[in-house]
Structures are given as C-alpha cells and as structure tokens.
Amino acid sequence: MRYCIMHPMLENHGLQLQLPVWIFTLIVLATVLIAAAGYVINDYFDTRPDTINHPDSVIVGRSVSKRMAIALHSTLNALGVVAGVVAAFAVQKPMFSLIFILTTGMLWFYSTTYKRQLLIGNIIVALLSALVPLIPLVFEYPMLQVYWSSVVVYQMKLYPIVYWICTYAVFAFLLTFAREIIKDIEDFEGDSSFGRNTLPVYFDISISKTVVCSVLLATVMLLAYALSKYQQSLPQFDIITLVYCFMLIVMPIFATMVILMMAKHKKHYHAASVMCKLIMLMGIAYTLVFRFGV
C-alpha cells in the first residue's frame, strides 16, 4: 500500500511520502508481531479441536509446551504493542496506539470466545485483515496534512489514494470472511464435536456454501464496479489491468465457487481455502502492476 499505491499517486502530484522509514518499519514490525501472537494463542486454545481437524499440524502440547506458547504469545504481543506505541507517539498521534492495543485484545477474545460464536469470530478476523492495508494511510495522513491547504487539494490528492486503499480493505474483508467460513466447513467435524457454534454447525454445510458463494459473487460485482470507475478516470483504456483482474482474480473466484459447490470431502474444502489465499495474493501482486503502470 505504501510503496506501490500511495507513493506513485503522490509523485503524480509532486509530493513524496512523509512518514520516515524507521516509523514505517516499526508499524510493519508491530503488525507482524501482533499477528504472530494471535496465531500462537489461537493454536493454544485450538489444541483439542485440531487433534480432529488437523492432527498432523498440532504444535502446542507436542513440540511446543503450553507454558512456552503462553510465554511466546506474551512476548510477541509486548514487543508488537511497544513498536506500535513508539510509532504512534513518533507521529504525535498517541491515540493511534489503540490500534495495536485493541487488536491484541480482539485476537485474545477471538481465540477464547468469539470463534465459538456464530459469525462473530469470522467478522472479527475479516475486520482485522481489512485494517492492515489501512494502517499505512492512517499513519501517513498526519505527515501529509501540511500540504492540504484547501478542500480542492484534498479532493485532488487524497481522495484517489483513500479510494484505492479502502477498496483493498473492502476486498480483504470479503475474501477473508469467505475463507473463514470455508475453513469452518473444513473443520466441521472437530467444531461440532466440541460444541462450537460456527455457521456450518448452526445451520448446515449447504447453507454455508451458499453464503460463501454469495460473498464471492459480491466480490466480483464490486471488483467490476471498481474497475469501471478506475477506467473512467484514465485518459486511455487500461487493457493490462482488465486482463490481469479477469484472468488472475475473477476466473479463480469462479473456480473457487465451483470447487466449493462440488466439494464432498475435506480435501476439497481445503483446496477452496487455498484458492482464496491465491486470489488474495494475486490481488496484492496487482499493486506491482499499478506501481509501474500508473
């Protein structure tokens, strides 16, 4: 988001990124450390269901003791929060510290409570994923404010950047939400055995498939709308973007829907989950196309 979206768009208006690299590095470090802590605590509380859902990938309680897992979780969280707080104070916006502090709390309660409740856990993970592309913009904003002397300048220079970043955030939310439900379908056996109230357990797998396909279809429709708005803003038609999005995002989304609707076994749902990951990767990789073609 910073170097492939914000940087080229600012350059087009004769501006440069203002956030120092060391602060941006702290933000990245904080995000990675807190996410890692979230994975650790999730594995800690998922030990029993994972013996059914993913027996070959259980780490906590086998190669890593539960006490070590808690210590690792605490250490990663502490380092991540410190990095985030230092970055927030460095841009003279102490309130930004809450982004990292609240995220650690949300990940804890997700693992302990929310993931057992209908859709709440899925929405929380999707929201946190959507937050990631927004963070560079949030921290860059105070540093760029000095250049915005009027509403006209704001509309000319900030609005397109906000539009692109928020579009990525929306797609991150939708694709993560869809993948979370697919993972719940994949983990149906273990979740139902331990009384988890996931969407497939509460309703059934067929309804869950319908929900996922609806979200993926909405993603395609929103992508089509975003592409049309983007093409209208250009002096000439961007065929590279159109082909890229159709071949590497839209077609894989429809392939995922087909795999999901025809799925009968756990390996099929896992394949659909992997496809969602690849679609996200292709979406991120498009920033390189944008960076060198803007």
Steps between C-alpha positions, in 0.01 A plus 500: 500500500778742588747448218279370220181705549563810710850581377431512123171687548669764715782532249247576228405810699856602577491366857705243687433260784560687824500218756863412586606148405589411860144579615353299214732212593366512856143488370577194285680335790211571738250355252703183441576439869140549613372277219755235599386524863143451379597182317678367809206556735261361241705181479509487880121501535444284192714208616209261563290577188814492284572143609190418293512770232876512436666221698831522308546874557444525877802674656393623843520217750735301278808678369416815699374483858190694602703707744747589225213592268355744756846650560555537126157658456565751778845589367383550142206711616716715726757566227227572245314742724822682597592539132151629421494743791843642408379550140182672621688742724755563224225641275359690801178300496498302828144382432635288214645276772148366551515332159762259630377471858141426400612256231685288756184489711280411206730215398502367856121506533465361149699193601333459840139592421399658171607222263255272680211737427296525182677723242651736762844341480490500119410869492774593749773327297369658180497847661855459627612393152330807354682719752844400372493693168349801680782537754758657262245764398400569860861565601591693186201734529633725782832540321331604174249740654740789465447488122121510513417867519155470345219260420601512134849373581344230719272383220774505237772327699347307787170367369648265234746360754224443757285341229771250404598412856139461614425284196780267604365499855152403379635216286718383790188488718286312249762242398610438859138465613434247222815305582418492871164336427669252263742412781203449734349258248835322477514479883135397537577165665721635777290812560178303535669253736604781736175697482617793290219706354649567156282564195526142364421357845211739575335468160659245268777468245278568197380834640860590588604427142223730376617779732860466380399502133281806561795684658730400214242609243464834680880531485494456121223757464684754714819435305315565175368828642845605627656419161237702315563801725875458453474477121282814490771693684764416239571687176528166317376146558719283726485157336776357722300556817185358344673181381689461829186529713295273275761224468657506847215614725156459342558160339660354816204629704257316272726192515487517880120515488488193276741306723299595807159410361627163373703424814430174678809443711725698730776522240262677263421768758871536569557555127235775501671661799837493322337656193379789716857552619626507141231750402610726786862462389411594143310802629805614695728428204291734287650790697823433307308535171352824629836625627675468166203584282340794682 
